[in-house]
Amino acid sequence: MTDNLSRSRGKAKSKKISRLCSSWARNENQERITVHANVGGSGIKTVNAAYSSQTCPDPTCGYLHSDNRHGDMFHCRNPYWECNWQGDVDHVAAMNIKSRIKDHQINRFTPYKEVKKILDERFLRRIESRNIQLDAKASAQRLRPQANHDNPSWTWKVGNHRLALVLSL
């Protein structure tokens, strides 16, 4: 399993040199991957890596949010139930990429916005399966947790409405 290397770019002052270097590097990497896979008796499958380091790898969670990733560390910030999955972002991305090998909805050429929509819909179904009640208009795509630093609570913007979960300490 590999990520799509076609968007790797070299850094050079000249566009022509940059294109030549990045093209050479991509071809060299692809050739090495192919050789090592054949020697090891493995196959190669290219998958879409969109949001792979921001999505919780726990199959019962799958919460996608940019706040899950802080530098090289991943911590699931799922506001609906206690997940708290933690780990290195590279490990999280590798787990998610591995799970996408057999994913029939997300393929190599699925646009990143469509990937996000698919992952958000899956998470919404997980919320519904746990009997967590949401507004009829609410969808995982529109829910965006934002920390409210004045008091310990979570707020979400759902359409034109704001929902809040306030925790009393």
Backbone as JSON Lines, residues from 0, in Angstrom:
{"i":0,"aa":"M","n":[0.85,-1.16,0.0],"ca":[0.0,0.0,0.0],"c":[0.9,1.22,0.0]}
{"i":1,"aa":"T","n":[0.59,2.17,-0.85],"ca":[1.36,3.4,-0.92],"c":[0.44,4.58,-1.08]}
{"i":2,"aa":"D","n":[0.97,5.72,-0.73],"ca":[0.27,6.97,-0.96],"c":[0.54,7.37,-2.4]}
{"i":3,"aa":"N","n":[-0.27,8.22,-2.96],"ca":[-0.06,8.7,-4.32],"c":[1.12,9.67,-4.31]}
{"i":4,"aa":"L","n":[2.2,9.34,-4.98],"ca":[3.41,10.16,-4.97],"c":[3.44,11.2,-6.08]}
{"i":5,"aa":"S","n":[2.4,11.3,-6.86],"ca":[2.41,12.19,-8.02],"c":[2.43,13.66,-7.63]}
{"i":6,"aa":"R","n":[2.1,13.99,-6.38],"ca":[2.08,15.4,-5.99],"c":[3.31,15.81,-5.2]}
{"i":7,"aa":"S","n":[4.28,14.93,-5.06],"ca":[5.53,15.28,-4.4],"c":[6.26,16.3,-5.25]}
{"i":8,"aa":"R","n":[6.82,17.29,-4.62],"ca":[7.49,18.34,-5.38],"c":[8.89,18.58,-4.82]}
{"i":9,"aa":"G","n":[9.81,18.89,-5.72],"ca":[11.15,19.25,-5.31],"c":[11.22,20.74,-5.04]}
{"i":10,"aa":"K","n":[12.25,21.17,-4.33],"ca":[12.42,22.59,-4.03],"c":[13.67,23.07,-4.74]}
{"i":11,"aa":"A","n":[13.49,23.93,-5.71],"ca":[14.61,24.51,-6.44],"c":[14.2,25.9,-6.9]}
{"i":12,"aa":"K","n":[15.17,26.73,-7.23],"ca":[14.86,28.1,-7.64],"c":[14.29,28.14,-9.05]}
{"i":13,"aa":"S","n":[14.63,27.19,-9.88],"ca":[14.12,27.14,-11.24],"c":[12.97,26.14,-11.32]}
{"i":14,"aa":"K","n":[11.87,26.54,-11.96],"ca":[10.74,25.63,-12.12],"c":[11.13,24.39,-12.92]}
{"i":15,"aa":"K","n":[11.95,24.6,-13.95],"ca":[12.36,23.48,-14.8],"c":[13.17,22.47,-14.0]}
{"i":16,"aa":"I","n":[14.14,22.95,-13.23],"ca":[14.96,22.05,-12.41],"c":[14.11,21.38,-11.35]}
{"i":17,"aa":"S","n":[13.2,22.15,-10.75],"ca":[12.32,21.58,-9.74],"c":[11.47,20.45,-10.31]}
{"i":18,"aa":"R","n":[10.93,20.66,-11.51],"ca":[10.12,19.62,-12.16],"c":[10.95,18.38,-12.46]}
{"i":19,"aa":"L","n":[12.16,18.6,-12.95],"ca":[13.03,17.46,-13.26],"c":[13.38,16.68,-12.01]}
{"i":20,"aa":"C","n":[13.73,17.4,-10.94],"ca":[14.1,16.73,-9.68],"c":[12.91,15.98,-9.08]}
{"i":21,"aa":"S","n":[11.75,16.63,-9.06],"ca":[10.61,15.97,-8.44],"c":[10.16,14.78,-9.27]}
{"i":22,"aa":"S","n":[10.22,14.9,-10.59],"ca":[9.86,13.78,-11.46],"c":[10.82,12.62,-11.24]}
{"i":23,"aa":"W","n":[12.1,12.91,-11.18],"ca":[13.1,11.87,-10.95],"c":[12.87,11.2,-9.6]}
{"i":24,"aa":"A","n":[12.63,12.02,-8.55],"ca":[12.44,11.48,-7.2],"c":[11.2,10.59,-7.14]}
{"i":25,"aa":"R","n":[10.11,11.01,-7.76],"ca":[8.9,10.19,-7.77],"c":[9.13,8.86,-8.47]}
{"i":26,"aa":"N","n":[9.78,8.93,-9.64],"ca":[10.06,7.7,-10.38],"c":[10.99,6.78,-9.6]}
{"i":27,"aa":"E","n":[12.01,7.34,-8.98],"ca":[12.96,6.55,-8.17],"c":[12.24,5.89,-6.99]}
{"i":28,"aa":"N","n":[11.41,6.66,-6.3],"ca":[10.66,6.1,-5.16],"c":[9.73,4.99,-5.63]}
{"i":29,"aa":"Q","n":[9.02,5.23,-6.71],"ca":[8.08,4.23,-7.21],"c":[8.81,2.95,-7.62]}
{"i":30,"aa":"E","n":[9.98,3.11,-8.25],"ca":[10.76,1.94,-8.66],"c":[11.24,1.15,-7.44]}
{"i":31,"aa":"R","n":[11.7,1.83,-6.41],"ca":[12.17,1.14,-5.2],"c":[11.03,0.43,-4.5]}
{"i":32,"aa":"I","n":[9.89,1.08,-4.44],"ca":[8.72,0.45,-3.81],"c":[8.34,-0.82,-4.57]}
{"i":33,"aa":"T","n":[8.33,-0.74,-5.89],"ca":[7.97,-1.89,-6.72],"c":[8.95,-3.04,-6.52]}
{"i":34,"aa":"V","n":[10.25,-2.74,-6.53],"ca":[11.27,-3.79,-6.35],"c":[11.13,-4.45,-4.98]}
{"i":35,"aa":"H","n":[11.01,-3.63,-3.93],"ca":[10.9,-4.2,-2.58],"c":[9.61,-5.0,-2.41]}
{"i":36,"aa":"A","n":[8.53,-4.55,-3.01],"ca":[7.27,-5.3,-2.91],"c":[7.4,-6.64,-3.62]}
{"i":37,"aa":"N","n":[8.02,-6.66,-4.8],"ca":[8.2,-7.92,-5.54],"c":[9.13,-8.87,-4.81]}
{"i":38,"aa":"V","n":[10.21,-8.35,-4.24],"ca":[11.15,-9.19,-3.49],"c":[10.46,-9.78,-2.27]}
{"i":39,"aa":"G","n":[9.64,-8.98,-1.61],"ca":[8.95,-9.44,-0.4],"c":[7.69,-10.24,-0.69]}
{"i":40,"aa":"G","n":[7.34,-10.38,-1.96],"ca":[6.15,-11.14,-2.31],"c":[4.85,-10.39,-2.05]}
{"i":41,"aa":"S","n":[4.91,-9.08,-2.04],"ca":[3.72,-8.26,-1.8],"c":[3.23,-7.62,-3.08]}
{"i":42,"aa":"G","n":[2.02,-7.13,-3.02],"ca":[1.47,-6.37,-4.14],"c":[1.48,-4.89,-3.79]}
{"i":43,"aa":"I","n":[1.14,-4.08,-4.77],"ca":[1.09,-2.64,-4.56],"c":[-0.31,-2.16,-4.88]}
{"i":44,"aa":"K","n":[-0.86,-1.35,-3.98],"ca":[-2.16,-0.73,-4.22],"c":[-2.06,0.71,-3.74]}
{"i":45,"aa":"T","n":[-2.43,1.65,-4.59],"ca":[-2.4,3.06,-4.25],"c":[-3.76,3.46,-3.73]}
{"i":46,"aa":"V","n":[-3.79,4.13,-2.58],"ca":[-5.05,4.53,-1.97],"c":[-5.06,6.04,-1.73]}
{"i":47,"aa":"N","n":[-6.23,6.58,-1.48],"ca":[-6.42,7.98,-1.21],"c":[-6.09,8.23,0.28]}
{"i":48,"aa":"A","n":[-5.18,9.14,0.55],"ca":[-4.74,9.4,1.92],"c":[-5.4,10.63,2.53]}
{"i":49,"aa":"A","n":[-6.44,11.18,1.91],"ca":[-7.08,12.39,2.42],"c":[-7.61,12.18,3.83]}
{"i":50,"aa":"Y","n":[-7.27,13.08,4.73],"ca":[-7.72,13.11,6.13],"c":[-7.28,11.89,6.93]}
{"i":51,"aa":"S","n":[-6.29,11.14,6.46],"ca":[-5.89,9.92,7.16],"c":[-5.22,10.2,8.5]}
{"i":52,"aa":"S","n":[-4.61,11.37,8.69],"ca":[-3.97,11.65,9.97],"c":[-4.86,12.48,10.89]}
{"i":53,"aa":"Q","n":[-6.1,12.79,10.46],"ca":[-7.03,13.55,11.29],"c":[-8.24,12.71,11.7]}
{"i":54,"aa":"T","n":[-8.31,11.47,11.23],"ca":[-9.44,10.6,11.5],"c":[-9.05,9.57,12.55]}
{"i":55,"aa":"C","n":[-9.91,9.38,13.54],"ca":[-9.64,8.38,14.57],"c":[-9.63,6.99,13.94]}
{"i":56,"aa":"P","n":[-8.57,6.19,14.18],"ca":[-8.48,4.87,13.56],"c":[-9.32,3.8,14.25]}
{"i":57,"aa":"D","n":[-9.9,4.12,15.41],"ca":[-10.75,3.16,16.11],"c":[-11.99,2.91,15.26]}
{"i":58,"aa":"P","n":[-12.23,1.66,14.84],"ca":[-13.38,1.38,13.96],"c":[-14.73,1.72,14.58]}
{"i":59,"aa":"T","n":[-14.82,1.8,15.91],"ca":[-16.08,2.16,16.55],"c":[-16.24,3.66,16.68]}
{"i":60,"aa":"C","n":[-15.21,4.43,16.33],"ca":[-15.26,5.89,16.45],"c":[-15.21,6.54,15.07]}
{"i":61,"aa":"G","n":[-14.03,6.73,14.52],"ca":[-13.89,7.33,13.19],"c":[-14.11,8.83,13.16]}
{"i":62,"aa":"Y","n":[-14.0,9.49,14.32],"ca":[-14.24,10.94,14.39],"c":[-13.16,11.69,13.6]}
{"i":63,"aa":"L","n":[-13.6,12.57,12.71],"ca":[-12.7,13.35,11.86],"c":[-12.77,14.81,12.26]}
{"i":64,"aa":"H","n":[-11.64,15.37,12.66],"ca":[-11.56,16.8,12.96],"c":[-10.09,17.21,12.97]}
{"i":65,"aa":"S","n":[-9.82,18.42,12.51],"ca":[-8.44,18.9,12.47],"c":[-7.85,19.05,13.87]}
{"i":66,"aa":"D","n":[-8.69,19.24,14.9],"ca":[-8.2,19.34,16.27],"c":[-7.66,18.02,16.8]}
{"i":67,"aa":"N","n":[-7.96,16.91,16.12],"ca":[-7.42,15.62,16.55],"c":[-5.91,15.56,16.4]}
{"i":68,"aa":"R","n":[-5.37,16.35,15.49],"ca":[-3.94,16.31,15.22],"c":[-3.27,17.58,15.75]}
{"i":69,"aa":"H","n":[-2.23,17.38,16.55],"ca":[-1.4,18.48,17.04],"c":[0.05,18.12,16.78]}
{"i":70,"aa":"G","n":[0.61,18.66,15.69],"ca":[1.98,18.34,15.32],"c":[2.1,16.88,14.97]}
{"i":71,"aa":"D","n":[2.95,16.16,15.69],"ca":[3.17,14.73,15.44],"c":[2.32,13.83,16.31]}
{"i":72,"aa":"M","n":[1.45,14.41,17.12],"ca":[0.62,13.61,18.02],"c":[-0.85,13.67,17.62]}
{"i":73,"aa":"F","n":[-1.52,12.53,17.77],"ca":[-2.95,12.41,17.5],"c":[-3.65,12.13,18.82]}
{"i":74,"aa":"H","n":[-4.74,12.86,19.07],"ca":[-5.57,12.61,20.23],"c":[-7.02,12.83,19.81]}
{"i":75,"aa":"C","n":[-7.83,11.78,19.82],"ca":[-9.22,11.87,19.38],"c":[-10.0,12.77,20.33]}
{"i":76,"aa":"R","n":[-10.62,13.8,19.79],"ca":[-11.39,14.78,20.56],"c":[-12.89,14.58,20.39]}
{"i":77,"aa":"N","n":[-13.32,13.35,20.16],"ca":[-14.72,13.04,19.95],"c":[-15.56,13.6,21.1]}
{"i":78,"aa":"P","n":[-16.47,14.55,20.81],"ca":[-17.27,15.16,21.88],"c":[-18.51,14.36,22.25]}
{"i":79,"aa":"Y","n":[-18.8,13.26,21.55],"ca":[-20.03,12.52,21.76],"c":[-19.89,11.36,22.72]}
{"i":80,"aa":"W","n":[-18.72,10.74,22.78],"ca":[-18.46,9.68,23.74],"c":[-16.97,9.65,24.0]}
{"i":81,"aa":"E","n":[-16.58,9.02,25.09],"ca":[-15.18,8.95,25.49],"c":[-14.42,7.99,24.59]}
{"i":82,"aa":"C","n":[-13.62,8.51,23.7],"ca":[-12.77,7.68,22.86],"c":[-11.33,7.86,23.32]}
{"i":83,"aa":"N","n":[-10.84,9.09,23.25],"ca":[-9.5,9.45,23.71],"c":[-8.38,8.61,23.12]}
{"i":84,"aa":"W","n":[-8.55,8.1,21.9],"ca":[-7.51,7.34,21.24],"c":[-6.31,8.25,21.02]}
{"i":85,"aa":"Q","n":[-5.11,7.81,21.35],"ca":[-3.91,8.63,21.21],"c":[-2.82,7.84,20.51]}
{"i":86,"aa":"G","n":[-1.96,8.55,19.79],"ca":[-0.85,7.91,19.13],"c":[-0.11,8.87,18.22]}
{"i":87,"aa":"D","n":[0.89,8.35,17.54],"ca":[1.67,9.12,16.59],"c":[0.86,9.28,15.3]}
{"i":88,"aa":"V","n":[0.89,10.48,14.7],"ca":[0.08,10.73,13.5],"c":[0.46,9.82,12.33]}
{"i":89,"aa":"D","n":[1.73,9.47,12.21],"ca":[2.13,8.58,11.12],"c":[1.53,7.19,11.31]}
{"i":90,"aa":"H","n":[1.49,6.72,12.55],"ca":[0.9,5.42,12.85],"c":[-0.61,5.46,12.58]}
{"i":91,"aa":"V","n":[-1.26,6.55,13.0],"ca":[-2.69,6.72,12.76],"c":[-2.98,6.73,11.26]}
{"i":92,"aa":"A","n":[-2.2,7.51,10.51],"ca":[-2.39,7.59,9.06],"c":[-2.2,6.21,8.41]}
{"i":93,"aa":"A","n":[-1.18,5.48,8.85],"ca":[-0.92,4.14,8.29],"c":[-2.09,3.2,8.56]}
{"i":94,"aa":"M","n":[-2.66,3.27,9.77],"ca":[-3.81,2.42,10.1],"c":[-5.01,2.77,9.22]}
{"i":95,"aa":"N","n":[-5.25,4.07,9.03],"ca":[-6.38,4.5,8.2],"c":[-6.16,4.15,6.74]}
{"i":96,"aa":"I","n":[-4.94,4.31,6.25],"ca":[-4.63,3.96,4.86],"c":[-4.81,2.46,4.64]}
{"i":97,"aa":"K","n":[-4.37,1.66,5.6],"ca":[-4.54,0.21,5.49],"c":[-6.02,-0.16,5.42]}
{"i":98,"aa":"S","n":[-6.84,0.53,6.21],"ca":[-8.28,0.22,6.19],"c":[-8.94,0.65,4.88]}
{"i":99,"aa":"R","n":[-8.34,1.59,4.15],"ca":[-8.91,2.05,2.89],"c":[-8.61,1.13,1.72]}
{"i":100,"aa":"I","n":[-7.75,0.15,1.91],"ca":[-7.44,-0.77,0.82],"c":[-8.7,-1.46,0.34]}
{"i":101,"aa":"K","n":[-9.57,-1.86,1.25],"ca":[-10.79,-2.57,0.9],"c":[-12.03,-1.68,0.91]}
{"i":102,"aa":"D","n":[-11.82,-0.36,0.98],"ca":[-12.93,0.58,1.01],"c":[-13.47,0.78,-0.4]}
{"i":103,"aa":"H","n":[-14.73,0.46,-0.62],"ca":[-15.31,0.55,-1.95],"c":[-15.84,1.95,-2.27]}
{"i":104,"aa":"Q","n":[-16.03,2.79,-1.23],"ca":[-16.53,4.15,-1.46],"c":[-15.41,5.15,-1.74]}
{"i":105,"aa":"I","n":[-14.27,4.95,-1.11],"ca":[-13.15,5.88,-1.27],"c":[-12.07,5.2,-2.09]}
{"i":106,"aa":"N","n":[-11.83,5.74,-3.29],"ca":[-10.77,5.19,-4.12],"c":[-9.7,6.24,-4.34]}
{"i":107,"aa":"R","n":[-8.7,5.9,-5.09],"ca":[-7.55,6.77,-5.32],"c":[-7.94,8.14,-5.89]}
{"i":108,"aa":"F","n":[-8.97,8.18,-6.71],"ca":[-9.33,9.41,-7.41],"c":[-10.51,10.15,-6.79]}
{"i":109,"aa":"T","n":[-10.97,9.73,-5.63],"ca":[-12.07,10.42,-4.96],"c":[-11.59,11.78,-4.49]}
{"i":110,"aa":"P","n":[-12.27,12.88,-4.87],"ca":[-11.84,14.21,-4.43],"c":[-11.87,14.31,-2.9]}
{"i":111,"aa":"Y","n":[-10.96,15.09,-2.33],"ca":[-10.82,15.17,-0.89],"c":[-12.1,15.65,-0.21]}
{"i":112,"aa":"K","n":[-12.86,16.53,-0.87],"ca":[-14.12,17.0,-0.28],"c":[-15.14,15.87,-0.2]}
{"i":113,"aa":"E","n":[-15.13,15.0,-1.19],"ca":[-16.02,13.84,-1.19],"c":[-15.57,12.84,-0.12]}
{"i":114,"aa":"V","n":[-14.26,12.68,0.08],"ca":[-13.75,11.8,1.13],"c":[-14.25,12.29,2.49]}
{"i":115,"aa":"K","n":[-14.16,13.59,2.71],"ca":[-14.62,14.17,3.98],"c":[-16.1,13.92,4.17]}
{"i":116,"aa":"K","n":[-16.89,14.1,3.12],"ca":[-18.33,13.88,3.2],"c":[-18.62,12.42,3.56]}
{"i":117,"aa":"I","n":[-17.93,11.49,2.94],"ca":[-18.13,10.06,3.21],"c":[-17.78,9.73,4.66]}
{"i":118,"aa":"L","n":[-16.63,10.23,5.13],"ca":[-16.2,9.95,6.5],"c":[-17.14,10.58,7.52]}
{"i":119,"aa":"D","n":[-17.62,11.8,7.24],"ca":[-18.57,12.46,8.14],"c":[-19.9,11.7,8.19]}
{"i":120,"aa":"E","n":[-20.37,11.21,7.04],"ca":[-21.62,10.44,7.02],"c":[-21.48,9.14,7.81]}
{"i":121,"aa":"R","n":[-20.33,8.5,7.71],"ca":[-20.09,7.27,8.49],"c":[-20.12,7.57,9.98]}
{"i":122,"aa":"F","n":[-19.51,8.68,10.37],"ca":[-19.5,9.04,11.78],"c":[-20.91,9.36,12.27]}
{"i":123,"aa":"L","n":[-21.69,10.05,11.43],"ca":[-23.07,10.36,11.79],"c":[-23.86,9.07,12.02]}
{"i":124,"aa":"R","n":[-23.64,8.05,11.18],"ca":[-24.31,6.76,11.39],"c":[-23.88,6.12,12.7]}
{"i":125,"aa":"R","n":[-22.61,6.29,13.08],"ca":[-22.15,5.74,14.38],"c":[-22.85,6.46,15.53]}
{"i":126,"aa":"I","n":[-23.04,7.77,15.4],"ca":[-23.75,8.54,16.43],"c":[-25.18,8.01,16.56]}
{"i":127,"aa":"E","n":[-25.84,7.83,15.42],"ca":[-27.22,7.35,15.43],"c":[-27.32,5.94,16.0]}
{"i":128,"aa":"S","n":[-26.33,5.08,15.72],"ca":[-26.36,3.71,16.24],"c":[-26.2,3.67,17.76]}
{"i":129,"aa":"R","n":[-25.62,4.73,18.32],"ca":[-25.47,4.82,19.77],"c":[-26.65,5.53,20.42]}
{"i":130,"aa":"N","n":[-27.66,5.84,19.61],"ca":[-28.87,6.53,20.09],"c":[-28.57,7.9,20.68]}
{"i":131,"aa":"I","n":[-27.59,8.59,20.14],"ca":[-27.3,9.95,20.53],"c":[-28.18,10.85,19.67]}
{"i":132,"aa":"Q","n":[-29.01,11.66,20.31],"ca":[-29.98,12.48,19.6],"c":[-29.34,13.77,19.1]}
{"i":133,"aa":"L","n":[-29.56,14.06,17.82],"ca":[-29.1,15.31,17.21],"c":[-30.29,16.01,16.58]}
{"i":134,"aa":"D","n":[-30.15,17.29,16.36],"ca":[-31.15,18.06,15.63],"c":[-31.36,17.41,14.26]}
{"i":135,"aa":"A","n":[-32.55,17.47,13.72],"ca":[-32.85,16.84,12.43],"c":[-31.97,17.37,11.32]}
{"i":136,"aa":"K","n":[-31.59,18.65,11.38],"ca":[-30.76,19.24,10.35],"c":[-29.28,18.94,10.56]}
{"i":137,"aa":"A","n":[-28.93,18.45,11.72],"ca":[-27.52,18.25,12.05],"c":[-26.93,17.13,11.21]}
{"i":138,"aa":"S","n":[-25.71,17.33,10.81],"ca":[-24.95,16.28,10.16],"c":[-23.53,16.39,10.67]}
{"i":139,"aa":"A","n":[-22.79,15.32,10.58],"ca":[-21.41,15.34,11.07],"c":[-20.58,16.37,10.32]}
{"i":140,"aa":"Q","n":[-20.96,16.64,9.06],"ca":[-20.19,17.6,8.28],"c":[-20.35,19.01,8.83]}
{"i":141,"aa":"R","n":[-21.52,19.33,9.38],"ca":[-21.76,20.68,9.88],"c":[-21.36,20.86,11.32]}
{"i":142,"aa":"L","n":[-21.14,19.78,12.04],"ca":[-20.77,19.89,13.45],"c":[-19.29,20.21,13.58]}
{"i":143,"aa":"R","n":[-18.98,21.29,14.2],"ca":[-17.6,21.7,14.39],"c":[-17.39,22.11,15.83]}
{"i":144,"aa":"P","n":[-16.82,21.23,16.67],"ca":[-16.59,21.6,18.06],"c":[-15.63,22.78,18.16]}
{"i":145,"aa":"Q","n":[-15.94,23.68,19.05],"ca":[-15.07,24.8,19.33],"c":[-15.0,24.94,20.84]}
{"i":146,"aa":"A","n":[-13.79,24.99,21.37],"ca":[-13.65,25.12,22.81],"c":[-14.12,26.5,23.24]}
{"i":147,"aa":"N","n":[-14.93,26.56,24.27],"ca":[-15.35,27.82,24.85],"c":[-14.53,27.99,26.11]}
{"i":148,"aa":"H","n":[-13.63,28.95,26.11],"ca":[-12.68,29.07,27.22],"c":[-13.28,29.79,28.42]}
{"i":149,"aa":"D","n":[-14.46,30.41,28.29],"ca":[-15.09,31.09,29.43],"c":[-15.67,30.08,30.42]}
{"i":150,"aa":"N","n":[-16.19,28.99,29.93],"ca":[-16.68,27.95,30.81],"c":[-16.43,26.6,30.15]}
{"i":151,"aa":"P","n":[-16.39,25.53,30.94],"ca":[-16.1,24.22,30.36],"c":[-17.29,23.7,29.56]}
{"i":152,"aa":"S","n":[-17.3,23.95,28.25],"ca":[-18.4,23.49,27.41],"c":[-17.91,23.29,26.0]}
{"i":153,"aa":"W","n":[-18.71,22.63,25.22],"ca":[-18.47,22.48,23.78],"c":[-19.62,23.16,23.07]}
{"i":154,"aa":"T","n":[-19.32,23.87,22.0],"ca":[-20.39,24.46,21.2],"c":[-20.24,23.99,19.77]}
{"i":155,"aa":"W","n":[-21.35,23.84,19.09],"ca":[-21.34,23.43,17.7],"c":[-22.18,24.4,16.89]}
{"i":156,"aa":"K","n":[-21.78,24.63,15.68],"ca":[-22.61,25.4,14.77],"c":[-23.3,24.4,13.85]}
{"i":157,"aa":"V","n":[-24.61,24.39,13.9],"ca":[-25.41,23.5,13.06],"c":[-26.3,24.4,12.22]}
{"i":158,"aa":"G","n":[-25.96,24.51,10.95],"ca":[-26.7,25.44,10.1],"c":[-26.54,26.84,10.64]}
{"i":159,"aa":"N","n":[-27.64,27.5,10.93],"ca":[-27.6,28.85,11.52],"c":[-27.78,28.82,13.03]}
{"i":160,"aa":"H","n":[-27.8,27.64,13.62],"ca":[-28.04,27.51,15.06],"c":[-26.74,27.13,15.77]}
{"i":161,"aa":"R","n":[-26.67,27.46,17.05],"ca":[-25.54,27.04,17.87],"c":[-26.07,26.09,18.94]}
{"i":162,"aa":"L","n":[-25.44,24.95,19.06],"ca":[-25.77,23.99,20.1],"c":[-24.65,23.99,21.12]}
{"i":163,"aa":"A","n":[-24.96,23.79,22.36],"ca":[-23.92,23.78,23.38],"c":[-24.12,22.62,24.33]}
{"i":164,"aa":"L","n":[-23.02,22.05,24.75],"ca":[-23.01,21.03,25.78],"c":[-22.22,21.63,26.92]}
{"i":165,"aa":"V","n":[-22.86,21.86,28.03],"ca":[-22.2,22.5,29.16],"c":[-21.98,21.44,30.23]}
{"i":166,"aa":"L","n":[-20.76,21.37,30.68],"ca":[-20.4,20.42,31.74],"c":[-20.25,21.19,33.04]}
{"i":167,"aa":"S","n":[-20.94,20.75,34.06],"ca":[-20.78,21.43,35.36],"c":[-19.74,20.68,36.15]}
{"i":168,"aa":"L","n":[-18.82,21.44,36.71],"ca":[-17.72,20.83,37.48],"c":[-17.91,21.04,38.95]}
